[in-house]
Amino acid sequence: MTNPLGNANRNRSGLPTPPSGWPVGSYPTYAEAQKAVDYLADNQFPVENVTIVGVDLMQVERVLYRLTWGKVVGGGMVSGAWLGLFLGLLLSLFTSGGALGPLVVGLIGGVIFGVISTSIPYAATRGQRDFASTMQLVAGRYDVLCEPKAAEQARDMLARLAL
């Protein structure tokens, strides 16, 4: 069996590997590390030798708001209505009658589906998770690593960059 990508992945095992290289810069935010690598690229440095590594990883959950039955049912109705209208619109493309009938059926079906699909999981928590949140993986700092053959040049170039 042949690989459609050719020999592009011949030397890679496909398994995750730790980053390699020497540290040439350390930054408190990803944006600053990205700016440093962009600076190297703008100055004709071979950036294929560079890696940005997030260090001291943290999972951060930011609480958005408190959940209530009203918010759960209302959110289900709204998201279901959008889905139902979309499906009704698609259905109306394949029916010979007017477009209003399939849109109404899609809307009603979508609202019912939305309410059910949001209410059951919320009821299953039994009040153990009455809030909505988002999760992010963030790093305490971002190191820029470079292969040893070009690390000294990268370090000298980044020293001239005033971040």
Contacts in CASP RR format, 6 or more apart in sequence:
PFRMAT RR
TARGET T0000
AUTHOR 0000-0000-0000
METHOD contacts of the structure
MODEL  1
MTNPLGNANRNRSGLPTPPSGWPVGSYPTYAEAQKAVDYLADNQFPVENV
TIVGVDLMQVERVLYRLTWGKVVGGGMVSGAWLGLFLGLLLSLFTSGGAL
GPLVVGLIGGVIFGVISTSIPYAATRGQRDFASTMQLVAGRYDVLCEPKA
AEQARDMLARLAL
3 9 0 8 1.000
19 51 0 8 1.000
19 53 0 8 1.000
19 145 0 8 1.000
20 51 0 8 1.000
20 145 0 8 1.000
20 147 0 8 1.000
21 51 0 8 1.000
21 145 0 8 1.000
21 146 0 8 1.000
21 147 0 8 1.000
21 148 0 8 1.000
21 151 0 8 1.000
22 145 0 8 1.000
22 146 0 8 1.000
22 147 0 8 1.000
22 148 0 8 1.000
22 151 0 8 1.000
23 143 0 8 1.000
23 144 0 8 1.000
23 145 0 8 1.000
24 50 0 8 1.000
24 144 0 8 1.000
24 145 0 8 1.000
24 146 0 8 1.000
24 151 0 8 1.000
24 154 0 8 1.000
24 155 0 8 1.000
24 158 0 8 1.000
25 33 0 8 1.000
25 36 0 8 1.000
25 143 0 8 1.000
25 144 0 8 1.000
25 155 0 8 1.000
25 158 0 8 1.000
26 141 0 8 1.000
26 142 0 8 1.000
26 143 0 8 1.000
26 144 0 8 1.000
27 33 0 8 1.000
27 36 0 8 1.000
27 141 0 8 1.000
27 142 0 8 1.000
27 143 0 8 1.000
27 144 0 8 1.000
27 163 0 8 1.000
28 140 0 8 1.000
28 141 0 8 1.000
28 142 0 8 1.000
29 142 0 8 1.000
30 52 0 8 1.000
30 54 0 8 1.000
30 139 0 8 1.000
30 142 0 8 1.000
32 142 0 8 1.000
32 163 0 8 1.000
33 52 0 8 1.000
33 142 0 8 1.000
33 143 0 8 1.000
33 144 0 8 1.000
34 52 0 8 1.000
35 161 0 8 1.000
35 163 0 8 1.000
36 144 0 8 1.000
36 158 0 8 1.000
36 161 0 8 1.000
36 163 0 8 1.000
37 47 0 8 1.000
37 50 0 8 1.000
37 52 0 8 1.000
37 144 0 8 1.000
39 157 0 8 1.000
39 158 0 8 1.000
39 161 0 8 1.000
40 47 0 8 1.000
40 50 0 8 1.000
40 154 0 8 1.000
40 157 0 8 1.000
40 158 0 8 1.000
41 47 0 8 1.000
43 157 0 8 1.000
45 150 0 8 1.000
45 153 0 8 1.000
45 154 0 8 1.000
45 157 0 8 1.000
46 150 0 8 1.000
49 146 0 8 1.000
49 147 0 8 1.000
49 149 0 8 1.000
49 150 0 8 1.000
49 154 0 8 1.000
50 144 0 8 1.000
50 145 0 8 1.000
50 146 0 8 1.000
50 154 0 8 1.000
51 144 0 8 1.000
51 145 0 8 1.000
51 146 0 8 1.000
52 142 0 8 1.000
52 143 0 8 1.000
52 144 0 8 1.000
52 145 0 8 1.000
53 142 0 8 1.000
53 143 0 8 1.000
53 144 0 8 1.000
53 145 0 8 1.000
54 139 0 8 1.000
54 140 0 8 1.000
54 141 0 8 1.000
54 142 0 8 1.000
54 143 0 8 1.000
55 139 0 8 1.000
55 140 0 8 1.000
55 141 0 8 1.000
55 142 0 8 1.000
55 143 0 8 1.000
56 139 0 8 1.000
56 140 0 8 1.000
56 141 0 8 1.000
57 137 0 8 1.000
57 138 0 8 1.000
57 139 0 8 1.000
57 140 0 8 1.000
58 137 0 8 1.000
58 138 0 8 1.000
58 139 0 8 1.000
58 140 0 8 1.000
59 135 0 8 1.000
59 136 0 8 1.000
59 137 0 8 1.000
60 135 0 8 1.000
60 136 0 8 1.000
60 137 0 8 1.000
60 138 0 8 1.000
61 133 0 8 1.000
61 134 0 8 1.000
61 135 0 8 1.000
61 136 0 8 1.000
62 133 0 8 1.000
62 134 0 8 1.000
62 135 0 8 1.000
62 136 0 8 1.000
63 131 0 8 1.000
63 132 0 8 1.000
63 133 0 8 1.000
64 131 0 8 1.000
64 132 0 8 1.000
64 133 0 8 1.000
64 134 0 8 1.000
65 71 0 8 1.000
65 131 0 8 1.000
65 132 0 8 1.000
66 130 0 8 1.000
66 131 0 8 1.000
67 122 0 8 1.000
67 129 0 8 1.000
67 130 0 8 1.000
67 131 0 8 1.000
67 132 0 8 1.000
68 130 0 8 1.000
69 122 0 8 1.000
72 118 0 8 1.000
72 119 0 8 1.000
72 122 0 8 1.000
73 115 0 8 1.000
73 118 0 8 1.000
73 119 0 8 1.000
74 115 0 8 1.000
75 114 0 8 1.000
75 118 0 8 1.000
76 111 0 8 1.000
76 114 0 8 1.000
76 115 0 8 1.000
76 117 0 8 1.000
76 118 0 8 1.000
76 119 0 8 1.000
77 111 0 8 1.000
77 114 0 8 1.000
77 115 0 8 1.000
79 114 0 8 1.000
79 118 0 8 1.000
80 109 0 8 1.000
80 110 0 8 1.000
80 111 0 8 1.000
80 113 0 8 1.000
80 114 0 8 1.000
80 115 0 8 1.000
80 117 0 8 1.000
81 107 0 8 1.000
81 110 0 8 1.000
81 111 0 8 1.000
83 110 0 8 1.000
83 113 0 8 1.000
83 114 0 8 1.000
84 106 0 8 1.000
84 107 0 8 1.000
84 109 0 8 1.000
84 110 0 8 1.000
84 111 0 8 1.000
84 113 0 8 1.000
85 103 0 8 1.000
85 106 0 8 1.000
85 107 0 8 1.000
87 106 0 8 1.000
87 110 0 8 1.000
88 102 0 8 1.000
88 103 0 8 1.000
88 105 0 8 1.000
88 106 0 8 1.000
88 107 0 8 1.000
89 99 0 8 1.000
89 102 0 8 1.000
89 103 0 8 1.000
91 102 0 8 1.000
91 105 0 8 1.000
91 106 0 8 1.000
92 98 0 8 1.000
92 99 0 8 1.000
92 101 0 8 1.000
92 102 0 8 1.000
92 103 0 8 1.000
95 102 0 8 1.000
144 154 0 8 1.000
144 158 0 8 1.000
146 154 0 8 1.000
146 155 0 8 1.000
END
